[in-house]
Each structure stands twice: as structure tokens, then as C-alpha cells.
Amino acid sequence: MRSTALALAVFVLAAAPTGAQAQNYPWCAHYDTGDDGWNCGFVSFGQCQATIRGMGGFCERNTQFQPQLPLDR
């Protein structure tokens, strides 16, 4: 029983994702919903505009956006 629990624990730890971090996108939508809702998850201005169309609000650049550097190979 003890070895089964140990094997399960090793499996769970090995399968766990590593290095989780928040996504970083260049455009934010400020929703005109009365609760000051924000979503900074847009790759392009057009994508942001399409999202707020019909519900109101505006899009602006994400001042916290920092492009990721390419990995050296």
C-alpha cells in the first residue's frame, strides 16, 4: 500500500505543469458594464474591438505588456 501511494505521488508530481505564469498581451478592453471590468487578453486592437462591439467600452494599449524574448536555440 505504501509503495502504491509513493508511486502515485511521484506520478502526480511528474505530471504537474511547471513554470506557470500569467499571459502577457498588448491590448486591454475596458468594458462599459458599470463594474470597471478589464480584460488585457488581446493580441490585436481589432480583436479587442470585436469583443467590445455591442456591449460598449473601449480598447487601449496594455501599459504592463512586455514582449517575450525569443529563446536561443
Buried (B, 14 or more C-beta within 10 A) or exposed (E): EEEEEEEEEEEEEEEEEEEEEEEEBBBBBBBEEEEEEEBBBBEEEEBBBEBBEEEEBEBEEBEEEEEEEEEEE
